[in-house]
Amino acid sequence: MDMEMDPALGVRGGSRRSKSEDDSRRQPGAIRPFATGVKRISCIVCAYNEEDRIRNILDAVDRHPALAEVIVVNDGSTDATEALLRGYPDIQVISYAPNRGKTYALSRGIAAARHDHLMLLDADLAGVTARDIDALAAPVVNGEADVSISLRRNSLAIYRGIGLDFVSGERVLPAWLVRDAVRAMERLPRWGGEAFMNDLIIKHGCRLAVVDWPAVFNIRKYSKLGAWRGALSELAMMRDALSVLSPWGVVRQNLALLRLTRSRPPRAARRGRQIESAFDISFRRYFLTSQYAARSTSPMPKNKKVM
């Protein structure tokens, strides 16, 4: 297979095999093969020192029929991550040094992506299969949502409780939403990308689908780095998130995203009907109940005398 290398950019990639070879390598469980005119997805995986874990996600996405291309951004890894990637000749690799952080790596992958939709994935996922990739792509591919976000098995309890992991690194979104913001992303903190993209989703009123991944989990940093370094890394992530969003901003962003979650048909099918989201209904019930309770416990006004 012919390989192309640009030493200046650190980009390696290869041409796709023929359709007959594609069919022989496809993983089972695809929703349906992509046909001409159907949305095409560029998959972006950001990796830093993931030699022990990255095979899980690579095996799930490599030659997947729903993905038109797979791009792995090697964010200055000092282990054998890049050498391992050479075993996947159909995956485009972008490498640079030194390590710049996930948000910068995302910006490089977005700039290199060629198709109209992006699937963003973390490199440290465990339990992920081709069917999970199908499930994440399905709401967008089928026109039920503009953006989909995963809810992993080990997402924080509060995220599972509200049904939304607003900082999930696994999502599908239209490329136009972020392509013009690449330069802005380059200037963000190392872990500020998800909150930044959420603001764009809210600004444009994108319909949002939350996809449950009950068997998928990401490897916690203390498992990769040890207790002390892992704790410091988690604190750094929290610091970066709060530098993009204030604590109240986190609350407002979650409420806004919940209002966009997919509980409505596509706009074209609504024909002007106002269909409330589950969040709207729950909030209104709470509000009305509170108002009724307050009214029932307040003293009754005395009847005025009629003159």
PANU-811473 format. One line per field, with one value per residue (C-alpha): residue in three letters; residue number from 1; x, y, z. Coordinates in nm, 4 decimals, padded with zeros to 6 digits. Last residue first. Layout:
<rs>
type (ALA,...)
seq (NUM,...)
px (X,...)
py (Y,...)
pz (Z,...)
</rs>
This chain:
<rs>
type (MET,VAL,LYS,LYS,ASN,LYS,PRO,MET,PRO,SER,THR,SER,ARG,ALA,ALA,TYR,GLN,SER,THR,LEU,PHE,TYR,ARG,ARG,PHE,SER,ILE,ASP,PHE,ALA,SER,GLU,ILE,GLN,ARG,GLY,ARG,ARG,ALA,ALA,ARG,PRO,PRO,ARG,SER,ARG,THR,LEU,ARG,LEU,LEU,ALA,LEU,ASN,GLN,ARG,VAL,VAL,GLY,TRP,PRO,SER,LEU,VAL,SER,LEU,ALA,ASP,ARG,MET,MET,ALA,LEU,GLU,SER,LEU,ALA,GLY,ARG,TRP,ALA,GLY,LEU,LYS,SER,TYR,LYS,ARG,ILE,ASN,PHE,VAL,ALA,PRO,TRP,ASP,VAL,VAL,ALA,LEU,ARG,CYS,GLY,HIS,LYS,ILE,ILE,LEU,ASP,ASN,MET,PHE,ALA,GLU,GLY,GLY,TRP,ARG,PRO,LEU,ARG,GLU,MET,ALA,ARG,VAL,ALA,ASP,ARG,VAL,LEU,TRP,ALA,PRO,LEU,VAL,ARG,GLU,GLY,SER,VAL,PHE,ASP,LEU,GLY,ILE,GLY,ARG,TYR,ILE,ALA,LEU,SER,ASN,ARG,ARG,LEU,SER,ILE,SER,VAL,ASP,ALA,GLU,GLY,ASN,VAL,VAL,PRO,ALA,ALA,LEU,ALA,ASP,ILE,ASP,ARG,ALA,THR,VAL,GLY,ALA,LEU,ASP,ALA,ASP,LEU,LEU,MET,LEU,HIS,ASP,HIS,ARG,ALA,ALA,ALA,ILE,GLY,ARG,SER,LEU,ALA,TYR,THR,LYS,GLY,ARG,ASN,PRO,ALA,TYR,SER,ILE,VAL,GLN,ILE,ASP,PRO,TYR,GLY,ARG,LEU,LEU,ALA,GLU,THR,ALA,ASP,THR,SER,GLY,ASP,ASN,VAL,VAL,ILE,VAL,GLU,ALA,LEU,ALA,PRO,HIS,ARG,ASP,VAL,ALA,ASP,LEU,ILE,ASN,ARG,ILE,ARG,ASP,GLU,GLU,ASN,TYR,ALA,CYS,VAL,ILE,CYS,SER,ILE,ARG,LYS,VAL,GLY,THR,ALA,PHE,PRO,ARG,ILE,ALA,GLY,PRO,GLN,ARG,ARG,SER,ASP,ASP,GLU,SER,LYS,SER,ARG,ARG,SER,GLY,GLY,ARG,VAL,GLY,LEU,ALA,PRO,ASP,MET,GLU,MET,ASP,MET)
seq (307,306,305,304,303,302,301,300,299,298,297,296,295,294,293,292,291,290,289,288,287,286,285,284,283,282,281,280,279,278,277,276,275,274,273,272,271,270,269,268,267,266,265,264,263,262,261,260,259,258,257,256,255,254,253,252,251,250,249,248,247,246,245,244,243,242,241,240,239,238,237,236,235,234,233,232,231,230,229,228,227,226,225,224,223,222,221,220,219,218,217,216,215,214,213,212,211,210,209,208,207,206,205,204,203,202,201,200,199,198,197,196,195,194,193,192,191,190,189,188,187,186,185,184,183,182,181,180,179,178,177,176,175,174,173,172,171,170,169,168,167,166,165,164,163,162,161,160,159,158,157,156,155,154,153,152,151,150,149,148,147,146,145,144,143,142,141,140,139,138,137,136,135,134,133,132,131,130,129,128,127,126,125,124,123,122,121,120,119,118,117,116,115,114,113,112,111,110,109,108,107,106,105,104,103,102,101,100,99,98,97,96,95,94,93,92,91,90,89,88,87,86,85,84,83,82,81,80,79,78,77,76,75,74,73,72,71,70,69,68,67,66,65,64,63,62,61,60,59,58,57,56,55,54,53,52,51,50,49,48,47,46,45,44,43,42,41,40,39,38,37,36,35,34,33,32,31,30,29,28,27,26,25,24,23,22,21,20,19,18,17,16,15,14,13,12,11,10,9,8,7,6,5,4,3,2,1)
px (-07.0150,-06.9267,-06.6894,-06.3709,-06.3317,-06.0170,-05.7299,-05.6589,-05.3324,-05.0482,-05.0002,-05.2084,-05.0474,-04.6918,-04.7767,-04.9437,-04.6449,-04.4016,-04.6062,-04.6267,-04.2494,-04.1635,-04.4039,-04.2600,-03.9037,-03.9870,-04.1683,-03.8888,-03.6234,-03.8112,-03.8149,-04.1302,-04.2832,-04.3833,-04.5455,-04.4280,-04.4194,-04.2258,-04.0958,-03.8610,-03.7296,-03.6152,-03.8268,-03.8080,-03.6731,-03.3144,-03.1298,-03.1263,-03.2810,-03.0269,-02.7503,-02.8769,-02.9057,-02.5540,-02.4083,-02.5830,-02.4490,-02.0937,-02.1171,-02.2115,-01.8873,-01.7042,-01.6250,-01.3053,-01.0648,-01.2889,-01.2244,-00.8498,-00.8426,-01.0523,-00.8125,-00.5136,-00.6776,-00.7194,-00.3519,-00.2414,-00.4511,-00.2988,00.0524,-00.0100,-00.2099,-00.0145,00.0045,-00.2158,-00.4430,-00.4470,-00.5520,-00.8702,-00.9022,-01.2169,-01.5292,-01.7532,-02.0076,-02.3122,-02.2425,-02.5593,-02.5914,-02.7043,-02.8588,-02.8403,-03.0273,-02.7999,-02.9170,-02.6290,-02.5059,-02.5678,-02.3540,-02.0865,-02.0801,-02.0507,-01.7488,-01.5654,-01.6570,-01.5200,-01.1971,-01.0754,-00.8304,-00.4925,-00.6065,-00.7391,-00.5191,-00.5238,-00.9016,-00.9361,-00.7370,-00.9580,-01.2828,-01.3768,-01.3797,-01.5806,-01.9498,-01.8766,-01.7516,-02.0931,-02.0795,-02.0206,-01.9039,-01.6709,-01.4650,-01.7457,-01.7305,-02.1091,-02.1759,-02.5565,-02.8338,-02.8900,-02.8013,-02.5366,-02.3609,-02.3949,-02.2540,-01.9426,-01.9074,-01.7892,-02.0307,-01.9961,-02.2528,-02.1600,-02.2441,-02.4370,-02.4744,-02.7174,-02.9890,-03.2460,-03.1084,-03.0261,-02.6509,-02.6606,-02.8559,-02.6631,-02.3007,-02.2700,-02.4552,-02.2438,-01.9213,-02.0593,-02.1305,-01.7691,-01.6570,-01.5464,-01.4744,-01.1878,-01.1347,-00.7936,-00.7608,-01.0500,-01.2847,-01.4097,-01.6361,-01.6479,-01.8991,-01.8620,-01.5452,-01.1811,-01.0306,-00.6822,-00.7877,-01.0076,-00.7168,-00.4836,-00.7472,-00.8079,-00.4359,-00.4389,-00.7303,-00.5657,-00.2394,00.0743,00.3222,00.6538,00.6649,00.4595,00.2758,-00.0272,-00.1220,-00.3674,-00.5064,-00.5153,-00.1660,-00.2574,00.0578,00.2463,00.0314,00.2262,00.5491,00.3764,00.2511,00.5865,00.6510,00.7454,00.4131,00.4143,00.0394,00.0013,-00.3098,-00.4864,-00.6990,-00.9550,-01.1274,-01.4665,-01.6017,-01.9351,-01.7812,-01.5220,-01.1823,-01.0038,-01.2566,-01.3019,-00.9508,-00.8030,-01.0129,-00.8911,-00.5369,-00.4877,-00.4430,-00.0851,00.0808,-00.1212,00.1567,-00.0503,-00.3300,-00.6034,-00.8464,-01.0290,-01.2889,-01.3956,-01.7584,-01.9556,-02.3265,-02.5191,-02.5105,-02.3592,-02.4145,-02.2765,-02.3205,-02.5948,-02.6140,-02.2793,-02.2714,-01.9958,-01.6550,-01.5696,-01.2485,-01.3866,-01.6136,-01.3236,-01.1205,-01.4090,-01.4447,-01.0791,-00.8269,-00.8055,-00.5062,-00.2454,-00.1456,00.1433,00.1603,00.4573,00.3911,00.7424,00.8121,00.5156,00.4740,00.2529,00.2166,00.1313,00.0000)
py (04.9232,04.5639,04.4483,04.2842,03.9110,03.8165,03.6792,03.3070,03.2368,03.0892,02.7096,02.6296,02.9052,02.7946,02.4333,02.5328,02.7464,02.4667,02.2125,02.4497,02.5055,02.1378,02.0387,02.3132,02.1964,01.8331,01.9257,02.1545,01.8920,01.6176,01.8418,02.0178,01.9798,02.3054,02.2140,02.4289,02.1550,01.9213,01.6951,01.9547,02.0378,01.6810,01.4916,01.6020,01.4437,01.4847,01.6892,02.0623,02.1615,01.9424,02.1346,02.4673,02.3303,02.1852,02.5108,02.7143,02.4915,02.4975,02.8755,02.9041,02.7252,02.9585,02.8208,02.8370,02.8742,02.6349,02.3611,02.4248,02.4004,02.0824,01.9240,02.0290,01.8725,01.5448,01.5569,01.6179,01.3229,01.0991,01.2087,01.1093,00.7885,00.6403,00.7646,00.5291,00.3904,00.7290,00.8840,00.6811,00.4451,00.5278,00.3171,00.1419,-00.1286,00.0932,00.3355,00.5467,00.7904,01.1451,01.3165,01.6942,01.9175,02.2111,02.5537,02.7400,02.9130,02.6010,02.3759,02.6480,02.6805,02.3027,02.3121,02.5422,02.3231,02.0192,02.1905,02.3294,02.0529,02.1997,02.5586,02.7388,02.9233,02.6492,02.6304,02.9905,02.9076,02.6050,02.8001,02.8149,02.4344,02.3931,02.4015,02.3553,02.0024,01.8815,01.6904,01.3401,01.3010,01.1107,01.3341,01.3667,01.7017,01.7528,01.4009,01.4027,01.1873,01.3966,01.1059,00.9661,01.3013,01.3216,00.9706,01.0637,00.8779,00.5238,00.3426,00.6074,00.8647,00.9511,01.2735,01.3154,01.6346,01.7423,01.4994,01.2600,01.2831,00.9117,00.9747,01.2132,00.9810,00.6736,00.7884,00.7109,00.3808,00.2684,00.3470,00.1445,-00.1412,-00.1293,-00.2020,-00.0091,-00.2066,00.0214,00.3804,00.5464,00.7102,00.9524,00.9920,01.2778,01.1877,01.4689,01.5447,01.7175,01.5441,01.6368,01.6396,01.7959,02.1172,01.9166,01.6880,01.9786,02.1541,01.8339,01.8057,02.1643,02.0793,01.7580,01.9091,02.0428,01.7548,01.8439,01.7393,01.6588,01.3679,01.3490,00.9938,00.8906,00.5424,00.2957,00.1640,00.0509,-00.1274,00.2022,00.3249,00.1023,00.2859,00.6171,00.5012,00.3513,00.5984,00.9671,01.0867,01.4417,01.4624,01.1791,01.2944,00.9893,01.0516,00.7981,00.8461,00.7813,00.6302,00.4457,00.1355,00.0887,00.0321,00.0906,00.2336,-00.0444,-00.1903,00.1574,00.2183,-00.0891,-00.0670,00.2694,00.1254,00.0166,00.2484,00.5473,00.8011,01.0933,01.0240,01.2275,01.0302,01.2025,01.0239,01.1922,01.1126,01.1010,01.1915,00.9965,01.1176,00.7965,00.5115,00.4404,00.0805,00.0211,00.0148,-00.1614,-00.4644,-00.6720,-00.5232,-00.4593,-00.6187,-00.8280,-00.5462,-00.3018,-00.5435,-00.5626,-00.1836,-00.1304,-00.0306,00.3223,00.5432,00.5971,00.8375,00.9925,01.3492,01.4873,01.8278,01.8944,01.5274,01.4926,01.1228,00.9378,00.5604,00.3463,00.0000)
pz (05.2093,05.1543,05.4201,05.2958,05.3349,05.5208,05.3142,05.3560,05.5370,05.3235,05.3361,05.0255,04.8188,04.8955,04.8149,04.4872,04.3855,04.4714,04.2760,03.9792,03.9804,04.0213,03.7434,03.5230,03.5864,03.5106,03.1883,03.0659,03.1479,02.9640,02.6579,02.5521,02.2091,02.0429,01.7114,01.4200,01.1634,01.3977,01.1215,00.9707,01.3178,01.3807,01.6356,02.0006,02.3168,02.2083,02.4650,02.3977,02.7301,02.9053,02.7292,02.8654,03.2187,03.2001,03.0683,03.3383,03.6149,03.4781,03.4353,03.8011,03.8878,03.6442,03.3004,03.0913,03.3846,03.5777,03.3203,03.3341,03.7132,03.7091,03.4590,03.6709,03.9762,03.7850,03.6837,04.0423,04.1606,03.8925,03.9863,04.3492,04.2986,04.0081,03.6509,03.4504,03.7231,03.8992,03.5686,03.5440,03.2495,03.0562,03.0696,02.8191,02.9059,02.9716,02.6829,02.6925,02.4036,02.4895,02.1873,02.1358,01.8924,01.8147,01.9322,01.7632,02.0796,02.2906,02.0708,02.0500,02.4293,02.4577,02.2259,02.4689,02.7672,02.5812,02.4748,02.8079,02.8992,02.7966,02.8438,02.5329,02.2830,02.0182,02.0551,01.9331,01.6202,01.5518,01.5940,01.2250,01.2087,01.5282,01.4321,01.0628,01.1372,01.2490,01.5779,01.7129,02.0728,02.3015,02.5317,02.7835,02.9627,02.9772,03.1006,03.0766,03.2251,03.5376,03.7668,03.5340,03.5471,03.9261,03.9596,03.7620,03.4319,03.4959,03.2649,02.9968,02.8827,02.5250,02.3409,02.0144,01.8106,01.5367,01.6400,01.4913,01.1383,01.1101,01.0848,01.3819,01.6132,01.4860,01.5271,01.8988,01.8627,01.5682,01.7587,02.0486,01.8071,01.6844,02.0396,02.3488,02.6655,02.7655,02.6526,02.6900,02.3473,02.3876,02.0920,01.8739,01.5812,01.3276,01.0531,00.7166,00.6027,00.5448,00.8943,00.9172,01.0951,01.3328,01.4208,01.4918,01.7068,01.9008,01.9795,02.1088,02.3376,02.4561,02.5778,02.4086,02.4480,02.2856,02.0110,01.7023,01.5447,01.3146,01.2163,00.9432,01.0019,00.7133,00.7938,01.1478,01.2718,01.2456,01.5339,01.7736,01.6906,01.7634,02.1030,02.2078,02.4914,02.4740,02.3327,02.1929,02.1281,01.8778,01.6918,01.5499,01.2407,01.1166,00.7813,00.6203,00.9411,00.9315,00.7715,01.0508,00.8888,01.2218,01.4696,01.7270,01.6935,01.7385,02.0512,02.2351,02.0916,02.2682,02.6172,02.6885,02.4333,02.5575,02.6156,02.4835,02.2377,02.0672,01.8491,01.5618,01.3447,01.0197,00.9425,00.6196,00.6145,00.3511,-00.0103,-00.1480,00.0932,00.4393,00.5457,00.8023,01.1792,01.1922,01.4223,01.2711,01.1944,00.8340,00.7060,00.4196,00.3062,00.2831,00.0688,-00.1762,-00.1675,-00.2586,00.0052,00.1386,00.0701,00.3360,00.6071,00.7935,00.9121,01.1033,00.9569,00.8295,00.7646,00.5263,00.4655,00.2189,00.2076,-00.0931,00.0000)
</rs>
